[in-house]
């Protein structure tokens, strides 16, 4: 099965990729090696997650390069799961992509000092620096997803660049969920998704999605193949445990398709 086009979930539903960055952030506060990033990833996979995501930053404030390699080794034993490396391809991401050839590289336009991702690529302004990096990933057999704001007209530019997917930056929707702007935000994302699908792009989504807002998002936005969720999922796991948390997110996805 071609990893450039294959969806993660085998039943046609949106797949869940668990971002384990926050596990590493907690571990890094002490020199004891706990909590274990590998154990967290393995437990989530055993609970049914279809993938693992990491966002290694140059300062290694959470995920370290050694974690990225160790997780790659772990995932060799999980051929049904995917490995998603995300980050700025002009920083430290491409060296890891070249070494490990993950299933997917998600290009994110974050700066070194940013606490978290907060915007998508500006296309076509960013085309020139992205084009050779996307081409290189495709030559390596690595699917490329571009982190994007829900801007319908930008989807054509992403497709022309050679990206395989876009990941819709969902924080504005999450901030509006439950309020008077929720419907308007969902319409924005649905329009962006339709524009992406119309030009042949696959569709991912992520940022501040959680158990309260995920189902509504998937019901309203067509064609989402993968969500990557980290902060909320790890926070939930502090109360529920990894296994029950992953299963609950999978139930949210299942309800969206009921």
Order of alpha helices (4+ residues) and beta strands (2+ residues): beta-alpha-alpha-beta-alpha-beta-alpha-beta-alpha-beta-alpha-beta-alpha-alpha-beta-alpha-beta-alpha-alpha
